[in-house]
Amino acid sequence: MRRLSSRGIDHQLEVLLCYLGWWVTGLVFLFIERQDHDLRFHAAQSLIVFGTISMIFFLWGGATALVLFWVPQSFQLFQAVGNLLWLGTVLLWLYLLLKAYRGETWRIPVAGDLAVKIASR
């Protein structure tokens, strides 16, 4: 039997939605949910993980532009590293979506511990 949230929506669907829109939906669910500790955990973990990854991509783009200005030959190296970062991020995202779809919880090291603290507030 499926568990419903305080809004009458399937709990498992809401957990999935926390990860679907990266940090944006995590932020939304963190603010609208006040009672369900499990949902708040997933929202906080999504916010922490994908917010951090988004900042890393932003900084990587700035570093790439700066280095390419001085060393144009390094383009392929920076592009390869950026592509690997993107691939790893997409794989992590898909894994989290799969875990959420199955109703399982996976605590990402460091981020999961921080998410527990945020969710309990």
GIDAZI-V79949 format. One record per helix or strand of 2 or more residues. SS is the DSSP state (A for helix, B for strand). FROM is the first residue (numbers start at 0). LEN is the number of residues. Records with the same first field share a line. If there is no record, write none. Layout:
# GIDAZI-V79949
SS = FROM-LEN + FROM-LEN
This chain:
# GIDAZI-V79949
A = 10-10 + 21-11 + 36-34 + 71-31 + 110-9
